[in-house]
Structures are given as structure tokens and as C-alpha cells.
Amino acid sequence: MMPPISADPISFIRDVPDFPKPGIVFKDITPLLANPQAFAAVIDRMAAPFQNAGIQFVAGIESRGFLLAGPIACRLQAGLVPIRKKGKLPRRTKSATYDLEYGQDSIEAHDDAFPTGAKVLLVDDVLATGGTAKAACELIDAIGGTVVAAAFLIELGFLNGRAKLAGRDVRALFKC
């Protein structure tokens, strides 16, 4: 059951112009996280479509994805797997590389994070260009997990990131 709140949870997300660089409008979710009713409502709404999907693991993308993936994993009674930036995990890893505006970056997960065929829900805060999410899906697949869906708090539709996840079940609570 969702807790009642006096305002739509999206009203707790602030736009911060020109951060981290000019021309970017950053979606600041810290006011949402600070409001326990709004945060709980968002977690419940993001987890609800997957209550009976047999999700075994929730994979959260560093770093704001961790903040959502942990509570969603608890709601789904699933394990939590962090998808980290390269070099942050202590054991043997697999990695996936994705393109940035100028160059490339990599993400990693432990190479034994999922048993073969495990049902995985990928979670992050924002779906923008889709590069990181696509790489995360490829990484989960390479380890042996099966991405059931990718769930985002916010989708920036004008960046068309969903296209990079073609053929996957993509959910976003709010679309901008």
C-alpha cells in the first residue's frame, strides 16, 4: 500500500540548470530522498510492476541507482548487486564499455554476481542517452543473468535513450 503524500513525488525533483556543465539541466533527486513519504511512494511504484515477476536480483547502477535499487530489492525480496565504475570492486569482475560524448567509460560487476539464468531487474535514477543502461544490460547478460526489465525513476525522452534498449522491457516512473 502506498503511503499518502500531499504532492506528486515528481514535485520533489529539482531542476538544476548548468550542472555539471553549461547547457545540462541536472535532475536533483535529493529533495525526494529527504521526504520519507515521497521516497516510499516512489519505491513502491517502481517495485509494483515486478511483484510477481520472480525477480531474484536487483542491479543498481552507480551511484544514484544504488539509492533506489536497495529499497526496491527489499520490496521484491531479491538480492542486490552493485554495477560499479571500473576499479571499485575487490574481486574478479567482468566489465562493459560504453561511449561518452568525448571518449569511453566502463562499468563492472563481480563475475559471479548472478547464477546462470537469474532474473534481474536493472535500476537507475535517470535514463538519458541509454549508453550506461545498455552497457549494464550487456554486462548482466555476460555474467549469466537475464535482464527481465530496466526501471528508471526519470526518463529524459528527448535524448531517446530507450532506443539503445530496444527489445527490452523499459519502465520509467516519470518522463520529461
Backbone as CSV, one residue per row, in Angstrom:
resi,resn,N_x,N_y,N_z,CA_x,CA_y,CA_z,C_x,C_y,C_z
1,MET,0.849,-1.193,0.000,0.000,0.000,0.000,0.881,1.237,0.000
2,MET,0.608,2.171,-0.906,1.394,3.384,-0.983,0.999,4.351,0.128
3,PRO,2.007,4.943,0.768,1.682,5.940,1.785,1.126,7.196,1.131
4,PRO,0.163,7.845,1.791,-0.382,9.077,1.213,0.648,10.202,1.296
5,ILE,0.706,10.998,0.268,1.547,12.191,0.295,0.721,13.332,-0.255
6,SER,1.080,14.524,0.152,0.270,15.679,-0.235,0.618,16.199,-1.622
7,ALA,1.732,15.766,-2.185,2.133,16.238,-3.511,2.637,15.057,-4.329
8,ASP,2.548,15.196,-5.633,3.079,14.174,-6.526,4.590,14.083,-6.299
9,PRO,5.140,12.876,-6.204,6.579,12.744,-5.946,7.467,13.494,-6.937
10,ILE,7.021,13.678,-8.163,7.866,14.404,-9.120,8.082,15.849,-8.695
11,SER,7.159,16.392,-7.892,7.325,17.772,-7.437,8.517,17.913,-6.487
12,PHE,9.053,16.794,-6.005,10.219,16.829,-5.120,11.534,16.768,-5.896
13,ILE,11.472,16.633,-7.210,12.677,16.568,-8.032,12.951,17.963,-8.580
14,ARG,14.171,18.453,-8.288,14.536,19.820,-8.670,15.371,19.823,-9.941
15,ASP,15.107,20.769,-10.809,15.976,21.011,-11.956,17.075,21.973,-11.533
16,VAL,18.314,21.602,-11.836,19.453,22.470,-11.547,20.124,22.796,-12.888
17,PRO,19.918,24.026,-13.386,20.484,24.380,-14.686,22.006,24.489,-14.647
18,ASP,22.606,24.139,-15.773,24.050,24.291,-15.995,24.903,23.490,-15.017
19,PHE,24.414,22.310,-14.638,25.204,21.404,-13.794,25.177,20.018,-14.417
20,PRO,26.271,19.350,-14.545,27.627,19.701,-14.132,28.371,20.600,-15.097
21,LYS,27.731,20.947,-16.234,28.363,21.881,-17.166,27.271,22.684,-17.861
22,PRO,27.632,23.799,-18.475,26.639,24.645,-19.140,25.806,23.866,-20.168
23,GLY,24.501,24.152,-20.144,23.585,23.522,-21.083,22.914,22.265,-20.562
24,ILE,23.416,21.696,-19.470,22.831,20.494,-18.868,21.858,20.932,-17.777
25,VAL,20.683,20.297,-17.739,19.736,20.514,-16.641,19.744,19.239,-15.808
26,PHE,20.379,19.308,-14.649,20.548,18.165,-13.754,19.259,17.919,-12.977
27,LYS,18.866,16.664,-12.888,17.684,16.288,-12.103,18.151,15.919,-10.698
28,ASP,17.908,16.809,-9.747,18.326,16.621,-8.356,17.235,15.867,-7.593
29,ILE,17.541,14.624,-7.218,16.553,13.806,-6.503,16.706,13.884,-4.987
30,THR,17.645,14.680,-4.487,17.855,14.719,-3.037,16.629,15.208,-2.256
31,PRO,15.828,16.174,-2.757,14.617,16.529,-2.003,13.628,15.359,-1.926
32,LEU,13.544,14.558,-2.968,12.686,13.369,-2.962,13.185,12.373,-1.914
33,LEU,14.489,12.144,-1.895,15.065,11.205,-0.926,14.855,11.678,0.510
34,ALA,14.821,12.989,0.704,14.678,13.565,2.047,13.253,13.495,2.582
35,ASN,12.293,13.251,1.699,10.896,13.183,2.137,10.498,11.709,2.245
36,PRO,10.340,11.181,3.454,10.106,9.744,3.604,8.849,9.233,2.904
37,GLN,7.788,10.023,2.884,6.561,9.573,2.228,6.725,9.552,0.708
38,ALA,7.325,10.586,0.155,7.533,10.638,-1.295,8.504,9.544,-1.734
39,PHE,9.577,9.343,-0.975,10.564,8.313,-1.298,9.916,6.929,-1.253
40,ALA,9.147,6.662,-0.208,8.472,5.364,-0.092,7.480,5.155,-1.239
41,ALA,6.778,6.214,-1.612,5.812,6.108,-2.714,6.514,5.770,-4.021
42,VAL,7.655,6.402,-4.267,8.420,6.125,-5.484,8.926,4.687,-5.490
43,ILE,9.456,4.232,-4.380,9.959,2.858,-4.299,8.819,1.873,-4.526
44,ASP,7.689,2.103,-3.893,6.539,1.216,-4.085,6.087,1.197,-5.537
45,ARG,6.034,2.367,-6.162,5.572,2.451,-7.551,6.563,1.802,-8.517
46,MET,7.850,1.942,-8.237,8.837,1.327,-9.121,8.863,-0.193,-8.961
47,ALA,8.629,-0.677,-7.756,8.669,-2.125,-7.491,7.383,-2.834,-7.902
48,ALA,6.251,-2.141,-7.855,4.939,-2.772,-8.051,4.815,-3.626,-9.312
49,PRO,5.280,-3.172,-10.480,5.086,-3.992,-11.681,5.837,-5.329,-11.648
50,PHE,6.755,-5.467,-10.710,7.624,-6.640,-10.682,7.371,-7.558,-9.487
51,GLN,6.296,-7.276,-8.728,5.994,-8.059,-7.525,5.864,-9.552,-7.811
52,ASN,5.306,-9.902,-8.938,5.093,-11.316,-9.255,5.913,-11.767,-10.458
53,ALA,7.025,-11.098,-10.710,7.856,-11.407,-11.882,8.990,-12.385,-11.560
54,GLY,9.088,-12.792,-10.309,10.149,-13.729,-9.943,11.541,-13.127,-9.967
55,ILE,11.638,-11.825,-9.743,12.940,-11.150,-9.734,13.796,-11.742,-8.605
56,GLN,15.012,-12.157,-8.953,15.926,-12.726,-7.959,16.988,-11.727,-7.506
57,PHE,17.328,-10.779,-8.408,18.338,-9.770,-8.102,17.909,-8.438,-8.688
58,VAL,18.233,-7.375,-7.961,18.093,-6.024,-8.481,19.508,-5.491,-8.627
59,ALA,19.846,-5.052,-9.846,21.168,-4.485,-10.121,21.025,-2.978,-10.195
60,GLY,21.761,-2.262,-9.348,21.717,-0.808,-9.322,22.975,-0.225,-9.907
61,ILE,22.807,0.776,-10.769,23.944,1.423,-11.422,24.469,2.550,-10.537
62,GLU,25.793,2.589,-10.385,26.458,3.614,-9.572,26.126,4.999,-10.096
63,SER,25.879,5.940,-9.275,25.754,5.816,-7.841,24.321,6.064,-7.374
64,ARG,23.610,6.928,-8.059,22.244,7.218,-7.593,21.319,6.029,-7.786
65,GLY,21.648,5.145,-8.703,20.859,3.928,-8.870,20.885,3.056,-7.628
66,PHE,21.995,3.124,-6.865,22.089,2.353,-5.617,20.992,2.769,-4.639
67,LEU,20.709,4.079,-4.606,19.750,4.610,-3.639,18.340,4.079,-3.877
68,LEU,18.034,3.766,-5.110,16.724,3.225,-5.455,16.730,1.700,-5.459
69,ALA,17.800,1.106,-5.941,17.865,-0.349,-6.099,17.793,-1.082,-4.764
70,GLY,18.425,-0.553,-3.729,18.405,-1.219,-2.424,16.998,-1.388,-1.869
71,PRO,16.235,-0.307,-1.739,14.870,-0.457,-1.231,13.968,-1.272,-2.163
72,ILE,14.174,-1.162,-3.476,13.378,-1.963,-4.406,13.689,-3.438,-4.208
73,ALA,14.962,-3.772,-4.037,15.343,-5.169,-3.778,14.654,-5.675,-2.511
74,CYS,14.623,-4.864,-1.483,13.932,-5.263,-0.244,12.452,-5.506,-0.501
75,ARG,11.798,-4.608,-1.244,10.367,-4.772,-1.545,10.109,-6.065,-2.319
76,LEU,11.057,-6.418,-3.212,10.878,-7.607,-4.054,11.464,-8.867,-3.422
77,GLN,12.038,-8.715,-2.228,12.709,-9.828,-1.542,13.730,-10.474,-2.461
78,ALA,14.552,-9.607,-3.058,15.578,-10.026,-4.005,16.945,-9.579,-3.506
79,GLY,17.976,-10.184,-4.055,19.336,-9.755,-3.757,19.650,-8.444,-4.464
80,LEU,20.693,-7.786,-4.007,21.131,-6.518,-4.585,22.541,-6.683,-5.136
81,VAL,22.748,-6.257,-6.371,24.064,-6.307,-6.999,24.432,-4.907,-7.470
82,PRO,25.576,-4.385,-7.011,26.011,-3.074,-7.493,26.731,-3.184,-8.834
83,ILE,26.366,-2.301,-9.752,27.090,-2.134,-11.008,27.954,-0.892,-10.788
84,ARG,29.270,-1.105,-10.711,30.187,-0.040,-10.286,31.024,0.504,-11.427
85,LYS,31.601,1.667,-11.185,32.594,2.209,-12.098,33.843,1.332,-12.016
86,LYS,34.598,1.317,-13.072,35.778,0.457,-13.180,36.738,0.673,-12.005
87,GLY,37.218,-0.439,-11.456,38.230,-0.397,-10.411,37.708,-0.261,-8.995
88,LYS,36.398,-0.332,-8.774,35.828,-0.126,-7.445,35.465,-1.418,-6.717
89,LEU,35.505,-2.552,-7.395,35.108,-3.817,-6.771,36.340,-4.644,-6.417
90,PRO,36.308,-5.368,-5.288,37.508,-6.009,-4.760,37.877,-7.377,-5.352
91,ARG,36.944,-8.031,-6.022,37.252,-9.366,-6.549,37.261,-9.335,-8.068
92,ARG,37.349,-10.516,-8.658,37.365,-10.643,-10.114,36.057,-10.112,-10.689
93,THR,36.163,-9.341,-11.766,34.993,-8.688,-12.360,34.906,-8.976,-13.860
94,LYS,33.738,-8.666,-14.391,33.543,-8.519,-15.831,33.188,-7.064,-16.040
95,SER,33.483,-6.571,-17.237,33.207,-5.165,-17.498,32.512,-4.987,-18.839
96,ALA,31.914,-3.828,-18.999,31.299,-3.415,-20.260,31.669,-1.952,-20.469
97,THR,31.955,-1.611,-21.702,32.378,-0.262,-22.052,31.278,0.423,-22.851
98,TYR,31.142,1.717,-22.656,30.151,2.500,-23.381,30.738,3.840,-23.774
99,ASP,30.147,4.447,-24.784,30.643,5.717,-25.301,30.100,6.888,-24.509
100,LEU,30.980,7.857,-24.318,30.620,9.143,-23.739,30.700,10.188,-24.850
101,GLU,30.337,11.402,-24.525,30.413,12.465,-25.526,31.832,12.572,-26.085
102,TYR,32.830,12.480,-25.203,34.229,12.530,-25.616,34.975,11.370,-24.979
103,GLY,34.945,10.201,-25.609,35.684,9.060,-25.092,34.772,7.922,-24.691
104,GLN,35.291,7.112,-23.774,34.567,5.932,-23.306,34.704,5.807,-21.802
105,ASP,33.819,4.996,-21.215,33.894,4.673,-19.800,33.506,3.210,-19.659
106,SER,33.778,2.647,-18.488,33.463,1.239,-18.250,32.772,1.074,-16.908
107,ILE,31.920,0.051,-16.849,31.284,-0.359,-15.603,31.613,-1.818,-15.371
108,GLU,31.521,-2.238,-14.111,31.883,-3.604,-13.749,30.914,-4.177,-12.731
109,ALA,30.904,-5.495,-12.684,30.231,-6.240,-11.622,31.086,-7.476,-11.364
110,HIS,30.956,-8.045,-10.188,31.684,-9.278,-9.909,31.278,-10.345,-10.917
111,ASP,32.234,-11.134,-11.346,31.953,-12.121,-12.394,31.074,-13.268,-11.918
112,ASP,30.817,-13.320,-10.621,29.921,-14.353,-10.074,28.678,-13.730,-9.430
113,ALA,28.314,-12.530,-9.872,27.216,-11.780,-9.246,25.864,-12.462,-9.387
114,PHE,25.665,-13.202,-10.487,24.373,-13.835,-10.748,24.590,-15.294,-11.127
115,PRO,23.763,-16.192,-10.613,23.793,-17.549,-11.160,23.200,-17.528,-12.578
116,THR,23.608,-18.463,-13.389,23.117,-18.532,-14.763,21.591,-18.553,-14.798
117,GLY,21.037,-17.651,-15.599,19.587,-17.581,-15.776,18.843,-16.796,-14.718
118,ALA,19.551,-16.250,-13.732,18.878,-15.481,-12.671,18.120,-14.306,-13.276
119,LYS,16.903,-14.068,-12.778,16.069,-12.961,-13.249,16.498,-11.671,-12.551
120,VAL,16.886,-10.685,-13.365,17.474,-9.452,-12.847,16.645,-8.248,-13.300
121,LEU,16.399,-7.345,-12.357,15.799,-6.048,-12.644,16.912,-5.015,-12.557
122,LEU,17.159,-4.288,-13.638,18.151,-3.221,-13.647,17.474,-1.927,-13.210
123,VAL,18.112,-1.180,-12.303,17.524,0.062,-11.775,18.541,1.189,-11.831
124,ASP,18.066,2.348,-12.261,18.870,3.567,-12.190,17.920,4.749,-12.011
125,ASP,18.478,5.896,-11.685,17.640,7.064,-11.446,17.163,7.710,-12.735
126,VAL,18.047,7.836,-13.733,17.699,8.551,-14.956,18.102,7.746,-16.186
127,LEU,17.185,7.644,-17.132,17.502,7.130,-18.462,17.685,8.357,-19.344
128,ALA,18.943,8.589,-19.743,19.243,9.743,-20.600,19.545,9.223,-22.006
129,THR,20.811,9.129,-22.366,21.162,8.667,-23.707,21.097,7.151,-23.837
130,GLY,21.070,6.443,-22.711,20.927,4.988,-22.723,22.227,4.211,-22.777
131,GLY,23.343,4.877,-22.918,24.624,4.181,-23.041,24.990,3.357,-21.827
132,THR,24.854,3.934,-20.649,25.197,3.214,-19.427,24.245,2.050,-19.197
133,ALA,22.962,2.272,-19.413,21.973,1.205,-19.211,22.191,0.061,-20.195
134,LYS,22.490,0.386,-21.434,22.764,-0.656,-22.432,23.975,-1.475,-22.013
135,ALA,25.044,-0.791,-21.590,26.247,-1.492,-21.144,25.951,-2.361,-19.924
136,ALA,25.122,-1.861,-19.002,24.763,-2.639,-17.813,23.990,-3.899,-18.199
137,CYS,23.072,-3.782,-19.138,22.325,-4.961,-19.607,23.271,-5.973,-20.236
138,GLU,24.192,-5.493,-21.056,25.174,-6.379,-21.690,26.054,-7.059,-20.643
139,LEU,26.413,-6.320,-19.609,27.227,-6.863,-18.528,26.479,-7.952,-17.771
140,ILE,25.237,-7.703,-17.442,24.409,-8.702,-16.738,24.278,-9.960,-17.594
141,ASP,24.022,-9.766,-18.880,23.932,-10.909,-19.797,25.246,-11.693,-19.827
142,ALA,26.375,-10.984,-19.881,27.686,-11.633,-19.966,28.005,-12.448,-18.716
143,ILE,27.509,-12.010,-17.583,27.738,-12.739,-16.331,26.838,-13.962,-16.248
144,GLY,25.719,-13.920,-16.962,24.806,-15.064,-16.960,23.414,-14.759,-16.464
145,GLY,23.185,-13.521,-16.025,21.850,-13.132,-15.594,20.953,-12.860,-16.788
146,THR,19.664,-12.765,-16.512,18.673,-12.446,-17.538,17.975,-11.164,-17.123
147,VAL,18.146,-10.113,-17.916,17.507,-8.835,-17.604,16.017,-8.946,-17.929
148,VAL,15.191,-8.954,-16.888,13.739,-9.017,-17.054,13.213,-7.654,-17.500
149,ALA,13.766,-6.594,-16.916,13.345,-5.234,-17.249,14.383,-4.253,-16.731
150,ALA,14.291,-3.025,-17.237,15.091,-1.911,-16.729,14.108,-0.859,-16.233
151,ALA,14.270,-0.435,-14.988,13.351,0.518,-14.370,14.109,1.781,-13.973
152,PHE,13.527,2.917,-14.322,14.143,4.214,-14.057,13.147,5.112,-13.340
153,LEU,13.660,5.980,-12.500,12.820,6.981,-11.864,12.361,8.000,-12.912
154,ILE,13.314,8.469,-13.728,13.048,9.529,-14.704,13.590,9.106,-16.072
155,GLU,12.813,9.363,-17.108,13.300,9.182,-18.469,13.313,10.542,-19.156
156,LEU,14.474,10.906,-19.688,14.596,12.131,-20.469,14.327,11.751,-21.922
157,GLY,13.052,11.743,-22.293,12.616,11.226,-23.580,13.258,11.893,-24.778
158,PHE,13.585,13.177,-24.670,14.165,13.910,-25.794,15.561,13.403,-26.156
159,LEU,16.193,12.619,-25.269,17.519,12.067,-25.565,17.433,10.674,-26.201
160,ASN,16.227,10.111,-26.263,15.956,8.853,-26.948,16.815,7.675,-26.462
161,GLY,17.099,7.627,-25.169,17.877,6.526,-24.609,17.191,5.179,-24.707
162,ARG,15.884,5.194,-24.748,15.102,3.959,-24.863,15.483,3.183,-26.126
163,ALA,15.874,3.892,-27.174,16.249,3.235,-28.437,17.445,2.302,-28.250
164,LYS,18.353,2.650,-27.354,19.519,1.785,-27.107,19.135,0.528,-26.340
165,LEU,17.934,0.512,-25.785,17.449,-0.653,-25.038,16.339,-1.369,-25.812
166,ALA,16.332,-1.198,-27.124,15.303,-1.807,-27.973,15.217,-3.307,-27.705
167,GLY,13.983,-3.800,-27.619,13.755,-5.212,-27.351,13.709,-5.558,-25.873
168,ARG,13.983,-4.583,-25.019,13.943,-4.805,-23.569,12.705,-4.116,-22.990
169,ASP,12.230,-4.651,-21.870,11.129,-4.034,-21.136,11.709,-2.858,-20.361
170,VAL,11.353,-1.647,-20.748,11.878,-0.420,-20.129,10.728,0.310,-19.475
171,ARG,10.884,0.617,-18.192,9.857,1.344,-17.436,10.474,2.612,-16.859
172,ALA,9.705,3.676,-16.860,10.115,4.918,-16.208,8.923,5.483,-15.472
173,LEU,9.142,5.876,-14.227,8.060,6.415,-13.424,7.631,7.791,-13.930
174,PHE,8.605,8.612,-14.283,8.335,9.969,-14.774,9.068,10.184,-16.084
175,LYS,8.405,10.835,-17.022,9.025,11.142,-18.315,9.083,12.649,-18.468
176,CYS,10.253,13.126,-18.848,10.465,14.571,-19.058,10.862,14.806,-20.496
